[in-house]
Amino acid sequence: MKSFFIALQFLSRIHVVTQTVWTEADFGRSVIFFPLVGTVIGAVLCLAYAGISLWFSQPYTAVLLVLCWLFVTGGLHADGLMDTADGLFSGRSRERMLEILKDSCVGSNGVVAFVSCMALKVCFLANLPQQSVCAALLAVPTAARFGVLIGIFQFPYARQQGLGQAFVQYAPRRALVKAFLCALLPLAVAGWGYFLLLGAAMLISLGLNTYIARRLGGVTGDTYGAVIELSEMLLLGLAFLASGAVQTACIWI
């Protein structure tokens, strides 16, 4: 369980048991619990939705949910998205782009990427049928954090040292299989369509990481966060489109 609590502490503000002493090996083994952390984040968001929706209409609820989402994750992935956007769209050399990714300052590209991603999340959530919101809130964070493992295990790390090295070096055997089993928890709520969401998350991660690796020569901790944020946004969009297709089919039937 130590590795799970490390993953929970790293990927969110939820510190059930604060881990102050851990090794790179402990950190590396935590990757199998990334999807489970996504499920925990989703469960917290479902509780928030249950309370917020009693007082506010769907559009306002969507805005407050996205703010809760940022708070629960500590803005970690949003920071990675902004840094990645600033680096990739800077028009500089590969080495300079990697330096920009490490810069703590946020540029215009990062601001535009962040605002656009959050705005789309709000739009998709606001237009989801109410009966589908909790299923999406559980499924999307879980699938996105399973998808990011594609980037961790299938793409080289762009720097000599960093978080990715620990993940790859110390991840347990069959880490993807174990992570996949953890990623199946939302199936009970989301139904069999959740497998399509998992598959989409893997394809989105593969596409994004391929583009990033071509530009940077590999991936970094910041790009992991960017992939999670963008995957969540795109998966919410897919859930919105799927719900619309289902409603249209019901009307015709």
Order of alpha helices (4+ residues) and beta strands (2+ residues): alpha-alpha-alpha-alpha-alpha-alpha-alpha-alpha-alpha-alpha-alpha-alpha-alpha
